[in-house]
Amino acid sequence: MLDSFTDSNAYVKIEVMKKAVNEIDFNWSKFEKYCENHNVPKNAQDVMKSKMDKMLDDIHSLDYFSIAKNIKDQKYKRFLSTVYKFYDAKTIELVKSLKLATTEDGCLFSA
């Protein structure tokens, strides 16, 4: 996909930074849609939400956040909102136009 926009000698520099730990959150609408599409029982949803809220409380008390270190249970990683932010609106538009995504610890985040 990138080859249609660049050649082997051309690079696009995109700078991202991790969000502050107090900005880390789960994508609750994605979680709800997943539960609906997979017929997750209400009591199981409540248990999962409780665990996710506890993870967020723990994460928000940290100085540094790492997905691999702080979210041990793989099933919750899919609901994590992006942990990166871009420096400016121009970069955000570039990433969206190229349909790029970032990864950390095996988690995929789109712009």
Stockholm file with secondary structure:
# STOCKHOLM 1.0

chainA/1-111         MLDSFTDSNAYVKIEVMKKAVNEIDFNWSKFEKYCENHNVPKNAQDVMKSKMDKMLDDIHSLDYFSIAKNIKDQKYKRFLSTVYKFYDAKTIELVKSLKLATTEDGCLFSA
#=GR chainA/1-111 SS CGGGTCCTTCCCCCCEEECCGGGCCBCHHHHHHHHHHTTCCHHHHHHHHHHHHHHHHHHHTCSSCCHHHHCCSHHHHTTBCCCEEESSHHHHHHHHHHTCEEEETTEEEEC
#=GC SS_cons         CGGGTCCTTCCCCCCEEECCGGGCCBCHHHHHHHHHHTTCCHHHHHHHHHHHHHHHHHHHTCSSCCHHHHCCSHHHHTTBCCCEEESSHHHHHHHHHHTCEEEETTEEEEC
//
